Amino acid sequence: MPNLYGDILSDLCAGLIGGLGLTPSGNIGASASIFEAVHGSAPDIAGQGKANPTALLLSSIMMLRHMGLFQHAEKIEKAALSVSLAEFDNLHLAYVYQSLTVLIRAFAADYR
């Protein structure tokens, strides 16, 4: 899949879950990989207590799985999801997140 399609797909998925603040990112190459939040550093809200760390946490979960540290990833994922559910009180968010996790794993499997 060309990179442009991946970018379009990630933007569409971000819209489903509430925006880029919840969207993780992983660029997996043959000799190197990088995992980051899709939204960037958000300098316009730095120091205001408004930044949402969810995307960075989800990206770190993807990185841990890529490194084969599945138990570590599972613990962080459970904690992040439980906080998200308590904070938003929204089971729909959990359903969409699980669906996206399946989608991301399928794409990652194609690149291994």
C-alpha positions as CSV (number, residue, x, y, z in Angstrom):
1,M,0.0,0.0,0.0
2,P,1.6,3.3,-1.0
3,N,2.2,5.7,1.9
4,L,-0.4,8.2,0.6
5,Y,-3.1,5.5,1.1
6,G,-1.9,4.9,4.7
7,D,-2.1,8.6,5.4
8,I,-5.6,8.8,4.1
9,L,-6.7,5.7,6.0
10,S,-5.2,7.1,9.3
11,D,-7.0,10.4,8.8
12,L,-10.3,8.6,8.3
13,C,-9.8,6.4,11.3
14,A,-8.9,9.4,13.4
15,G,-12.2,10.9,12.6
16,L,-14.0,7.8,13.8
17,I,-12.5,7.9,17.3
18,G,-12.6,11.6,18.0
19,G,-9.5,13.1,16.3
20,L,-5.8,12.9,16.0
21,G,-5.3,13.2,19.7
22,L,-6.2,9.5,20.1
23,T,-4.4,8.2,17.0
24,P,-1.2,6.2,17.3
25,S,1.3,5.9,14.5
26,G,4.0,3.3,13.6
27,N,6.3,3.5,10.6
28,I,7.9,0.1,10.2
29,G,10.8,-0.4,7.9
30,A,13.2,-3.2,7.0
31,S,16.0,-1.9,9.3
32,A,14.3,0.7,11.5
33,S,11.0,1.7,12.9
34,I,9.6,4.8,14.5
35,F,6.4,5.1,16.6
36,E,4.9,8.5,17.4
37,A,1.6,10.3,18.0
38,V,0.1,11.4,14.7
39,H,-0.8,14.8,15.9
40,G,2.7,16.1,16.6
41,S,3.9,18.1,19.6
42,A,1.0,20.6,19.8
43,P,3.1,23.6,20.7
44,D,0.0,25.8,20.7
45,I,-1.2,24.2,23.9
46,A,2.1,23.5,25.6
47,G,2.1,24.1,29.3
48,Q,-1.7,24.6,29.5
49,G,-2.6,21.1,30.8
50,K,-4.7,20.4,27.7
51,A,-2.5,17.9,25.9
52,N,-3.9,14.4,25.6
53,P,-1.2,11.7,26.0
54,T,-3.4,8.9,24.6
55,A,-1.9,8.8,21.2
56,L,1.6,8.7,22.6
57,L,0.6,5.8,24.9
58,L,-1.0,3.9,22.1
59,S,2.0,4.4,19.9
60,S,4.2,3.1,22.7
61,I,2.0,0.0,22.9
62,M,2.5,-0.6,19.2
63,M,6.3,-0.2,19.7
64,L,6.3,-2.7,22.5
65,R,4.4,-5.2,20.4
66,H,6.8,-4.7,17.5
67,M,9.7,-5.4,19.9
68,G,8.0,-8.6,21.1
69,L,7.2,-7.2,24.6
70,F,3.6,-8.3,24.5
71,Q,3.0,-8.6,28.3
72,H,4.3,-5.0,28.8
73,A,2.1,-3.8,26.0
74,E,-0.9,-5.6,27.4
75,K,-0.5,-4.0,30.8
76,I,-0.2,-0.5,29.4
77,E,-3.1,-1.1,27.0
78,K,-5.4,-2.2,29.8
79,A,-4.5,0.8,31.9
80,A,-4.9,3.3,29.1
81,L,-8.2,1.8,28.0
82,S,-9.6,1.8,31.5
83,V,-8.7,5.4,32.0
84,S,-10.2,6.3,28.7
85,L,-13.4,4.5,29.5
86,A,-13.7,6.1,32.9
87,E,-12.9,9.5,31.6
88,F,-15.2,9.4,28.6
89,D,-17.7,6.9,29.9
90,N,-18.2,5.7,26.4
91,L,-18.2,2.0,25.4
92,H,-18.3,3.1,21.8
93,L,-14.7,4.4,22.1
94,A,-13.6,0.9,23.3
95,Y,-15.3,-0.8,20.4
96,V,-13.7,1.6,17.8
97,Y,-10.3,1.2,19.5
98,Q,-10.5,-2.6,19.4
99,S,-11.5,-2.4,15.7
100,L,-8.6,-0.1,14.9
101,T,-6.2,-2.4,16.8
102,V,-7.2,-5.3,14.6
103,L,-6.8,-3.1,11.5
104,I,-3.4,-1.9,12.6
105,R,-2.2,-5.4,13.4
106,A,-3.3,-6.6,9.9
107,F,-1.4,-3.9,8.2
108,A,1.7,-4.5,10.4
109,A,1.6,-8.2,9.5
110,D,1.8,-7.4,5.8
111,Y,5.0,-5.4,6.4
112,R,6.8,-8.1,8.4
